[in-house]
Amino acid sequence: MIGAGIAIGVVFGVSIGNVRRVLLLS
């Protein structure tokens, strides 16, 4: 359960980071 939560957190963190990069570049 804890490992899955960390994995989900990492996935969301990466997706949010990509969105921020796109917004900054656009």
C-alpha distances in whole Angstrom, upper triangle without the diagonal:
4,5,5,6,9,10,11,12,14,15,16,18,20,21,22,24,26,27,28,30,32,33,34,36,37
4,5,5,6,9,10,11,12,14,15,16,18,20,21,22,24,26,27,28,30,31,33,34,36
4,5,5,6,9,10,11,12,14,15,17,18,20,21,23,24,26,27,29,30,31,33,35
4,5,5,6,9,10,11,12,14,15,17,18,20,21,23,24,26,27,29,30,32,33
4,5,5,6,9,10,11,12,14,15,16,18,20,21,22,24,26,27,28,30,32
4,5,5,6,9,10,10,12,14,15,16,18,20,21,22,24,26,27,28,30
4,5,5,6,9,10,11,12,14,15,17,19,20,21,23,24,26,27,29
4,5,5,6,8,10,11,12,14,15,17,18,20,21,23,24,26,27
4,5,5,6,9,10,10,12,14,15,16,18,20,21,22,24,26
4,5,5,6,9,10,10,12,14,15,16,18,20,21,22,24
4,5,5,6,9,10,11,12,14,15,17,19,20,21,23
4,5,5,6,8,10,11,12,14,15,16,18,20,21
4,6,5,6,9,10,11,12,14,15,16,18,20
4,5,5,6,9,10,10,12,14,15,16,18
4,5,5,6,9,10,11,12,14,15,17
4,5,5,6,9,10,11,12,14,15
4,5,5,6,9,10,11,12,14
4,5,5,6,9,10,11,12
4,5,5,6,9,10,11
4,5,5,6,9,10
4,5,5,6,9
4,5,5,6
4,6,5
4,6
4
